[in-house]
């Protein structure tokens, strides 16, 4: 995933979404654990934005940030607790600043 500097491709964030094979449903008060293996291009340290959000759009059900991204492959973990129940949902990973992950 790559986010340009905004001068050539517009402003905002760039990301990828995963709605799962058969959809996702997040439930209020439940904690979900994201485990992911990532590496970043040299010079990019993050953060990587992580959101659990309605597949149809709207405000996130839960969100967090992954810091300390490095140029070698590493495992990361983030716990997210849903503030409300919504379905269908998706996992969204975004770069809020220029960089490559």
C-alpha positions as CSV (number, residue, x, y, z in Angstrom):
1,X,0.0,0.0,0.0
2,X,1.4,3.4,-0.9
3,X,0.2,6.9,-0.1
4,X,1.6,9.7,-2.3
5,X,2.5,13.2,-0.9
6,X,-0.9,14.7,-1.8
7,X,0.5,17.1,-4.4
8,X,0.1,14.6,-7.2
9,X,-2.8,12.4,-6.1
10,X,-5.0,14.5,-3.9
11,X,-5.3,14.8,-0.1
12,X,-6.6,12.4,2.5
13,X,-5.8,8.8,3.4
14,X,-5.1,5.8,1.3
15,X,-6.0,2.3,2.6
16,X,-7.3,-1.2,2.0
17,X,-10.5,-2.8,3.3
18,X,-11.3,-6.4,4.0
19,X,-15.0,-7.4,4.5
20,X,-14.1,-11.1,5.1
21,X,-15.3,-14.2,3.1
22,X,-18.8,-14.2,4.5
23,X,-18.9,-10.7,6.0
24,X,-18.0,-9.4,9.4
25,X,-20.1,-8.4,12.4
26,X,-18.8,-6.5,15.4
27,X,-20.6,-6.5,18.7
28,X,-20.7,-3.8,21.3
29,X,-18.3,-4.4,24.2
30,X,-16.5,-7.2,22.4
31,X,-12.7,-7.0,22.0
32,X,-11.1,-7.9,18.7
33,X,-7.4,-8.6,18.2
34,X,-5.7,-7.7,15.0
35,X,-2.5,-9.6,14.3
36,X,-0.6,-8.6,11.2
37,X,2.9,-8.9,9.7
38,X,4.1,-5.7,8.1
39,X,7.1,-3.9,6.9
40,X,7.4,-0.3,5.9
41,X,9.6,1.4,3.3
42,X,12.7,3.0,4.7
43,X,11.9,6.3,6.4
44,X,8.2,5.5,7.1
45,X,7.5,5.0,10.8
46,X,3.7,5.2,10.8
47,X,1.3,5.3,12.2
48,X,-0.9,2.9,10.4
49,X,-4.6,3.6,11.1
50,X,-6.7,0.6,11.9
51,X,-10.5,0.8,11.9
52,X,-13.4,-1.5,12.4
53,X,-16.2,0.2,10.4
54,X,-19.6,-0.3,8.8
55,X,-19.1,-1.7,5.3
56,X,-21.6,0.9,4.0
57,X,-19.7,3.8,5.5
58,X,-20.2,5.9,8.6
59,X,-18.3,6.4,11.8
60,X,-16.0,3.6,13.0
61,X,-17.1,1.0,15.5
62,X,-13.5,0.9,16.9
63,X,-10.2,2.4,15.9
64,X,-6.5,2.4,16.8
65,X,-3.0,3.2,15.6
66,X,0.0,1.0,15.0
67,X,3.3,2.8,15.7
68,X,6.9,1.9,15.2
69,X,6.7,0.3,11.7
70,X,10.1,-0.8,10.5
71,X,11.7,-1.7,7.2
72,X,12.0,-5.3,8.1
73,X,9.1,-7.8,8.5
74,X,7.6,-7.7,12.0
75,X,4.5,-8.9,13.8
76,X,2.2,-6.3,15.3
77,X,-0.9,-6.7,17.5
78,X,-3.7,-4.3,18.3
79,X,-6.8,-4.8,20.5
80,X,-9.9,-3.0,19.4
81,X,-13.2,-2.9,21.4
82,X,-16.4,-2.2,19.6
83,X,-18.5,0.7,20.9
84,X,-21.6,-0.5,19.2
85,X,-23.0,-3.5,17.2
86,X,-23.1,-3.1,13.5
87,X,-23.3,-5.5,10.5
88,X,-22.0,-5.8,7.9
89,X,-18.6,-4.5,8.8
90,X,-15.1,-4.4,7.5
91,X,-11.5,-4.0,8.6
92,X,-9.8,-0.9,7.2
93,X,-6.1,-0.1,7.2
94,X,-5.0,3.3,6.2
95,X,-1.9,5.5,5.7
96,X,-2.8,9.1,6.9
97,X,0.5,10.4,5.6
98,X,2.8,9.7,2.6
99,X,4.6,6.4,2.8
100,X,4.7,2.8,1.7
101,X,3.7,-0.3,3.8
